[in-house]
């Protein structure tokens, strides 16, 4: 699930990253990029080391995407 969420988020921000590198990003898209990047960081920071069964997996509180 973590990988799926990260892949989805990275796909969402891909064009904005290119626009940022080229200096063509709008302020609105820059704000969106920051929100999505924060979301990506929150997913990566989840400690899933204790998830060893279905009950613990179901108890994970995944960050909400900034859609």
N, C-alpha and C positions, 0 to 999 in steps of 0.2 A: 504494500500500500504506500509505504514511504516513497519508493522509487517511482510509482505511478504518479503521485502528487508532484514530485520534483520534476519529472519529465513534462507533465502538463504545464507547470509553472515556467519551466525553461523555454518551452515552445511559445508560451504567451509573451515572454519578454524578449525573445530573440530579435525581432525587428527594432524594438526600442533601443537595444544595446548597440545595434548598427547605427541607428540614427544618432545616438549619443556620441559614438566614436567619430562620426562624420560632422558633428556639430549641427545636426539638422533636427534635433528633437525639440518638440514643443514643450512649453512649461506644463501643460496638462499631461502629456505622456511622461515627462520626467517625474511628476508626482505619482503617476500610476506605477512607473518602474520602481520607485522607492518603496511603495506599498508592497508590490510583489516581491521585491528583494528581501524585505523584512519577513514576509511570509515564508520564503525559502529558508531563511536563517532559522526561523522558528521550527520548521519541520526538521532541519538538520540537528537542532539542539535537543530534540526529544530523546530521552533516555529509554531505549527499548530493550535494554539488556535483561530485564526481568520478565519479558514477555516470552513465556515458555508454554502457554496453553491457550485454548480458545477464550476462556473467561478473562484472562489478562489482556488478550488482544482486543476483546470487545470493550474493555474498560479504557482503552486509549482515547484520550481527548485530542483529536487532530485539530490543528489550527484551521481557522476558517479562511478560505481564500478571499482576496479583496475584490472579487467580481463586482 
